[in-house]
Amino acid sequence: MPVDGHFMVRIYAARSNDRWHAWLESISLYHGHLRRSGIIRSADARDELHAWADKLGEEELRRALEDAEFVPARDVGRTPAGAAFGG
């Protein structure tokens, strides 16, 4: 999903402790820098995350990306460390 023409954003989800957790990973279209948000949404069912993701707007994506951290290439697509995942 492009955000304001500057980033390509992917939404990832993983299941832990009977809940689904979602986060964003983005790549700068200008520099190739990778960034990852923390977990920004949790739900009981994966379909709930699909419905939420379909409604994400540019402003929500922009806020999540402002808080995102750089990600080493080897960690792209992996579950982010955090309390929900015991890390």
N, C-alpha and C positions, 0 to 999 in steps of 0.2 A: 504494500500500500504506500504510494508516494505521499509525502507530507510537504506541502508547499513547494514541491519540485526540488527539494534539497536532500531528502533522505528516502531510502527504501526501508520500510518497516515490516517486520514479520512478527506475528503473535505466536508464541509457544505456550504449551500447557503440559503439565505433568500431574500425575495422581500421587498423593501421599496421604496416609492416614484417612482413607475413604473420602478425601476431598480433592478437587481439581484446583490447581493454582496456575495462573497465567502471568506472563511477563512479555516484554517487548525486546526485540533486538533490531537495531537499525544500522544501516551502513550509509555513510555520506556518499552521495553521488559525485561529489567533487574531489574528495580526498581518499575515499575508501576506508575511513576510520570506522571501527565497529564499536557500538555502545550497547549496553544492556540495562534495562530498568530492573528494579527489584520486583518482587511479586506485587502486581497491581490489582489483582482480582482473584477471589477464590469462590468456588461454588460446589454444590453437592453433585452436580451432574455436568458432564462435558458439554451437553447441549445448551446448558445455561451460559457457558462461556462463549459458545458459537453465537448465540443471540446477542450477548453483550458486545462481542467483537464486531458484529455486523452494524452496530449502532455507534461505534466509536467515531467521534468527530475530530476534526483537525486540532481544535484547542486542547482536547484531552490528550491527544498524541503529543502535542508540543510540550505540555506540562510534564508528561512522563519522560520525554526525552531530555528535558532540562535537568532532571535528577539522575539520568542514566550515567553509568560509569563505562570507561573504556574496557573492552574485552579482548584478551589475547585470542588470536585466531583459533588456537586449539580448544578454547572453551565455547565457541559459538555453537548454539543449539543445545548446550547442556543446561540442566536445571541450575538456576542461580542458588548459591548458598544462602541460607536464611533459616529463621526459626521454624518455618513450616516444614523444612526438610531436615531438621536436626543438625544444621551446619552453621 
